């Protein structure tokens, strides 16, 4: 998820400490923090279009590297000098809202219905939306067909259930030089994300609609137990690997199965692999194929005097056709199904990434995302290393999450 390039106009610094007229001019500007290396060419185009129609509300973008972006947004807001609009992980919205740092961005029923199932829930708590979804990620199962064949498995038939996934991983580990499954367990946020794939492929939850912590459930115990059961058939020392590192091992033929986003398809094609992709295997309580639904959002910060226009701009650049063009350019899972049939027709490998949405679930919105992440990582690592049994680890983690609900 890089060198910081600032595009904030130098005149802002002058205006900030100048006359009342300058202050009024500055108040009309909408400052916009964009995470990454540069302003996307499509956003440059959208900003020009916006400013042509709204000359009194120019957009002033500032590009901040991924590693510093979230911290800068938070620091500015907490210091009382908020940015007008910022790209944030949706998981942070509840914390921002409860600290009175952002304003609601309500969606109409029509707006909600235009998104894929559960996308609005990734920015919602207490019945209110707190951001505009701007990027979407889902996962699917990738497998190496050559390793399947070498292990005596049908290379065209991926596992459909956890039971099959574990059995296939065992057979591959025992009959080839590769590991059966790429397990993510490093002290990194995607360790929690990968565990949530197990949760959402067995109809589990971390926090329910009423704000109760429900991590310690039979569905999640089954998920953590299955994770423990697949450890012997995974790469050696999984606590040393995050998802991109595991993907690299898969691309090199070192593991047979991984869970990854659609970007892995492009890399597999570039590597000349014999690969396949399918929905994530499901657990015994699954209602259908699931996946973790991760979104990033545009958050509108409180106290700038341009909140209403910032909301209007956020919805403008994420309107269906504009967002679709952005999704395609970035290789992201589409936020809306507006052209999804065309996408699957052109690139059939996209189908499992869309099929998992119906029964997927969002990143849990808690008051301290870092606290949530650390608890979940510790839980997974304790089971992966054998330091704790699944039932005890799950109960301990559920108790620790109570402080963050």
C-alpha positions in Angstrom: 0.0 0.0 0.0 7.1 6.4 -1.5 8.4 9.6 -1.9 6.2 12.5 -0.7 5.3 15.0 -3.4 3.5 18.1 -2.2 1.2 20.0 -4.6 -0.2 22.4 -2.0 0.1 25.9 -3.4 2.6 28.1 -1.7 0.1 30.9 -1.6 -1.9 29.0 1.1 0.9 29.7 3.5 0.7 33.4 2.8 -3.0 33.6 2.9 -3.2 31.8 6.2 -1.6 34.6 8.1 -2.8 37.6 6.0 -5.9 39.8 5.8 -9.5 39.0 6.3 -10.0 38.9 2.6 -7.3 36.3 2.2 -8.9 34.3 4.9 -12.2 34.4 3.1 -10.5 33.2 -0.1 -8.8 30.4 1.7 -12.1 29.3 3.3 -13.5 28.8 -0.2 -10.7 26.4 -1.1 -11.1 22.7 -0.5 -7.8 21.1 0.6 -7.6 17.5 -0.5 -5.0 15.0 0.8 -4.4 12.2 -1.7 -2.3 9.2 -0.6 0.4 8.0 -3.0 3.1 9.4 -5.3 1.0 11.7 -7.5 -2.5 12.9 -8.2 -4.1 10.3 -10.5 -4.6 11.6 -14.1 -8.3 10.9 -13.8 -8.5 13.0 -10.6 -6.7 15.8 -12.4 -9.3 15.7 -15.1 -12.2 15.5 -12.5 -10.8 18.5 -10.6 -10.7 20.6 -13.7 -14.3 19.7 -14.5 -15.3 20.5 -11.0 -13.6 23.9 -10.9 -15.1 24.8 -14.3 -18.5 24.4 -12.7 -17.6 25.6 -9.2 -15.0 28.4 -9.7 -15.5 29.7 -6.1 -14.4 26.3 -4.6 -11.1 25.4 -6.1 -9.6 22.0 -5.1 -6.1 22.2 -3.6 -4.6 18.7 -3.6 -1.6 17.6 -1.5 0.0 14.3 -2.2 1.4 12.4 0.8 3.1 9.0 0.7 1.2 6.0 1.8 3.3 5.5 4.9 2.6 9.0 6.2 -0.8 9.8 4.8 -3.0 8.5 7.6 -0.8 10.0 10.3 -0.8 13.5 8.6 -4.6 13.6 8.2 -5.0 12.6 11.9 -2.5 15.1 13.2 -4.0 18.0 11.3 -7.5 17.2 12.5 -6.4 16.8 16.1 -4.5 20.0 16.0 -7.5 22.0 14.8 -6.2 22.6 11.4 -8.1 20.0 9.4 -7.9 19.3 5.7 -11.1 19.7 3.9 -11.2 16.2 2.4 -8.9 13.2 2.7 -8.4 9.7 1.4 -8.6 7.4 4.5 -9.0 3.7 5.3 -12.7 3.2 6.0 -11.7 1.3 9.2 -10.7 4.7 10.7 -14.1 6.4 10.2 -15.6 5.4 13.6 -12.6 6.7 15.5 -12.6 10.0 13.6 -16.4 10.4 14.1 -16.4 9.6 17.8 -13.7 12.2 18.3 -15.9 14.8 16.4 -13.3 15.2 13.7 -15.4 14.4 10.6 -18.9 15.2 9.5 -21.6 12.7 8.3 -21.9 12.0 4.6 -25.4 10.7 4.4 -26.4 8.5 1.4 -29.9 8.3 0.0 -31.5 5.0 -0.5 -30.9 5.3 -4.2 -27.2 6.0 -3.6 -26.9 3.0 -1.3 -28.7 0.7 -3.7 -26.3 1.6 -6.5 -23.3 0.0 -4.7 -22.5 -3.6 -4.4 -24.0 -5.4 -1.4 -22.4 -4.3 2.0 -20.2 -1.6 0.5 -22.2 1.1 2.3 -21.8 -0.8 5.5 -18.1 -0.4 5.3 -18.6 3.4 6.1 -21.6 3.1 8.4 -22.1 2.9 12.1 -25.1 3.9 14.2 -27.1 4.1 11.0 -25.0 7.0 9.6 -22.5 7.0 6.7 -19.2 8.8 7.5 -17.4 8.6 4.2 -17.7 8.1 0.5 -16.3 4.8 -0.7 -13.5 5.4 -3.2 -11.6 2.1 -3.5 -12.7 -1.5 -3.0 -10.8 -4.8 -2.6 -12.0 -8.4 -2.5 -10.0 -11.6 -2.5 -10.2 -15.0 -4.2 -8.3 -18.3 -4.1 -5.4 -18.6 -6.6 -3.8 -22.0 -7.3 -0.9 -23.4 -9.2 -2.2 -26.0 -11.7 1.2 -27.6 -12.2 1.7 -28.2 -8.5 -1.8 -29.7 -8.3 -1.0 -32.1 -11.1 2.4 -33.0 -9.6 0.6 -33.9 -6.4 -2.0 -36.1 -8.2 -4.8 -33.6 -7.9 -7.0 -32.5 -10.8 -5.4 -29.2 -11.9 -8.7 -27.9 -13.1 -10.6 -28.4 -9.8 -9.8 -26.1 -6.9 -11.0 -26.8 -3.3 -14.5 -25.6 -2.6 -14.5 -26.1 1.2 -12.1 -25.6 4.0 -12.0 -29.4 4.4 -10.9 -29.8 0.8 -8.4 -26.9 1.1 -6.7 -28.5 4.0 -6.7 -31.9 2.4 -5.3 -30.5 -0.9 -2.6 -28.6 1.0 -1.6 -31.7 2.9 -1.3 -33.8 -0.3 0.7 -31.1 -2.1 3.1 -30.7 0.8 3.6 -34.5 1.0 4.0 -35.2 -2.7 5.9 -32.1 -4.0 8.7 -29.8 -2.9 6.3 -27.0 -2.4 4.0 -26.0 0.5 0.3 -26.5 0.0 -0.9 -23.1 1.3 0.5 -19.6 1.7 -0.2 -18.5 5.3 0.0 -14.8 6.2 0.9 -14.3 9.9 3.4 -11.5 10.0 2.9 -8.5 12.4 1.2 -6.6 9.7 -2.4 -5.5 9.0 -3.1 -8.1 6.4 -2.6 -10.9 8.9 -5.9 -9.7 10.4 -7.4 -9.3 6.9 -6.5 -12.9 5.9 -8.1 -14.3 9.1 -11.2 -12.3 8.4 -11.5 -14.2 5.1 -11.9 -17.4 7.2 -14.5 -15.5 9.3 -16.5 -14.3 6.4 -16.4 -17.7 4.6 -18.2 -19.2 7.6 -20.8 -16.5 8.3 -18.9 -15.2 11.3 -18.7 -11.6 12.6 -16.4 -9.6 14.9 -18.9 -6.9 15.9 -22.6 -7.1 15.3 -25.1 -4.4 14.1 -25.8 -3.5 17.8 -22.1 -2.9 18.6 -21.6 -6.1 20.5 -18.3 -8.0 20.2 -19.2 -11.4 18.9 -15.7 -12.7 18.0 -16.0 -15.6 20.4 -18.5 -17.6 18.4 -18.8 -21.2 17.1 -18.3 -19.9 13.5 -15.1 -18.1 14.4 -13.8 -21.0 16.5 -14.2 -23.2 13.5 -12.3 -20.6 11.5 -9.4 -20.4 13.9 -9.3 -24.2 14.3 -9.1 -24.6 10.5 -6.3 -22.1 10.3 -4.4 -24.1 12.9 -5.0 -27.3 11.0 -3.5 -25.9 7.8 -0.3 -24.6 9.4 1.7 -27.8 8.9 1.0 -27.6 5.2 2.0 -24.0 4.8 5.3 -22.3 4.1 7.9 -22.6 6.9 7.8 -19.8 9.5 4.6 -18.0 8.4 4.9 -15.3 11.0 7.7 -13.9 8.8 5.5 -13.3 5.8 2.9 -10.7 4.8 0.6 -11.1 1.8 2.8 -9.6 -0.8 5.7 -11.8 0.3 3.5 -14.9 0.3 2.4 -13.9 -3.2 6.0 -13.8 -4.3 6.6 -17.3 -3.0 3.5 -18.5 -5.0 4.7 -16.8 -8.2 8.0 -18.6 -7.7 6.3 -22.0 -7.3 7.0 -22.3 -3.6 3.4 -22.6 -2.5 0.3 -24.0 -4.3 -2.6 -21.9 -3.0 -2.9 -18.3 -1.8 -5.7 -15.8 -1.2 -5.1 -12.6 -3.0 -6.7 -9.7 -4.9 -7.1 -9.5 -8.6 -3.6 -7.9 -9.0 -2.2 -11.4 -8.6 -3.8 -12.4 -11.9 -1.7 -9.8 -13.8 1.5 -11.0 -12.1 0.8 -14.6 -12.8 0.2 -13.9 -16.4 3.5 -11.9 -16.6 5.3 -14.8 -14.9 3.9 -17.3 -17.4 2.3 -19.4 -14.7 -0.3 -22.2 -15.2 -2.8 -20.8 -12.7 -6.4 -20.7 -11.8 -8.6 -18.5 -9.6 -11.8 -19.4 -7.8 -14.1 -18.2 -4.9 -12.6 -18.6 -1.4 -13.4 -22.1 0.0 -16.2 -22.1 2.5 -16.6 -23.3 6.1 -19.4 -25.6 7.4 -21.7 -22.7 8.4 -21.3 -20.6 5.2 -24.4 -19.4 3.4 -22.4 -18.9 0.2 -19.0 -17.7 -1.0 -17.7 -14.8 1.1 -14.7 -12.5 1.3 -13.5 -9.5 3.4 -14.8 -6.3 1.9 -12.2 -3.6 2.3 -12.8 0.0 1.2 -11.0 3.2 1.4 -13.1 6.4 1.6 -13.1 10.1 1.2 -13.7 11.6 4.7 -14.9 15.2 5.1 -13.3 16.9 8.1 -15.1 19.2 10.5 -14.2 22.9 11.0 -13.1 24.0 7.5 -16.2 26.0 6.6 -16.5 24.2 3.3 -17.9 20.9 4.5 -21.0 20.9 2.3 -19.0 21.6 -0.9 -16.4 19.0 0.1 -19.2 16.4 0.4 -20.5 17.6 -3.0 -17.0 17.2 -4.5 -16.5 13.8 -3.0 -19.7 12.5 -4.5 -18.9 14.2 -7.8 -15.6 12.4 -8.3 -17.0 9.0 -7.1 -20.2 9.2 -9.2 -20.9 5.9 -11.1 -19.2 6.5 -14.4 -16.3 8.5 -13.0 -15.7 5.8 -10.3 -15.9 3.0 -12.8 -13.2 4.6 -14.9 -11.0 5.0 -11.8 -11.7 1.4 -10.7 -10.6 0.0 -14.1 -7.5 2.2 -14.3 -6.4 1.0 -10.8 -7.3 -2.6 -11.2 -9.7 -2.3 -8.2 -12.8 -4.4 -7.5 -15.7 -2.2 -8.9 -17.7 -0.5 -6.1 -20.8 -0.7 -8.2 -22.1 -3.4 -10.6 -22.7 -0.8 -13.3 -20.4 -2.4 -15.9 -19.4 -5.7 -14.2 -20.9 -7.9 -16.9 -18.6 -6.2 -19.4 -15.6 -6.6 -17.1 -16.2 -10.4 -16.6 -16.8 -10.8 -20.4 -13.4 -9.2 -21.1 -11.5 -10.7 -18.2 -13.3 -13.9 -16.8 -10.9 -14.1 -13.9 -12.8 -11.3 -12.3 -15.9 -13.4 -11.6 -14.9 -15.0 -8.2 -13.9 -11.5 -6.9 -17.5 -10.4 -7.5 -19.2 -13.6 -6.5 -17.8 -13.3 -3.0 -19.4 -9.9 -2.3 -22.9 -11.1 -1.6 -21.9 -13.1 1.5 -18.9 -11.0 2.4 -18.4 -8.7 5.4 -16.7 -5.3 6.1 -13.6 -4.5 8.2 -14.9 -4.1 11.7 -15.5 -0.5 12.7 -14.1 -0.1 16.2 -13.0 3.0 18.1 -9.3 2.1 17.8 -8.3 0.3 14.6 -4.7 -0.2 15.6 -5.8 -1.8 18.9 -8.2 -4.1 17.0 -5.4 -5.0 14.6 -2.9 -5.8 17.3 -5.3 -8.0 19.2 -6.2 -10.0 16.1 -2.6 -10.4 15.0 -1.6 -11.6 18.4 -4.5 -14.1 18.4 -3.5 -15.5 15.0 0.2 -15.7 15.8 -0.4 -17.4 19.1 -2.3 -20.2 17.3 0.0 -20.4 14.4 3.1 -20.8 16.6 1.3 -23.3 19.0 1.5 -20.9 21.9 -2.3 -21.1 22.4 -5.2 -23.3 21.5 -7.9 -21.7 19.3 -10.6 -21.6 21.9 -8.5 -19.9 24.5 -7.0 -17.5 22.0 -10.4 -16.5 20.7 -11.9 -15.9 24.2 -8.9 -13.8 25.2 -9.0 -11.7 22.0 -12.8 -11.2 22.3 -12.3 -9.9 25.9 -9.6 -7.5 24.8 -11.7 -6.1 22.0 -14.4 -4.9 24.5 -12.4 -1.8 25.2 -12.4 -0.8 21.5 -16.1 -1.3 20.6 
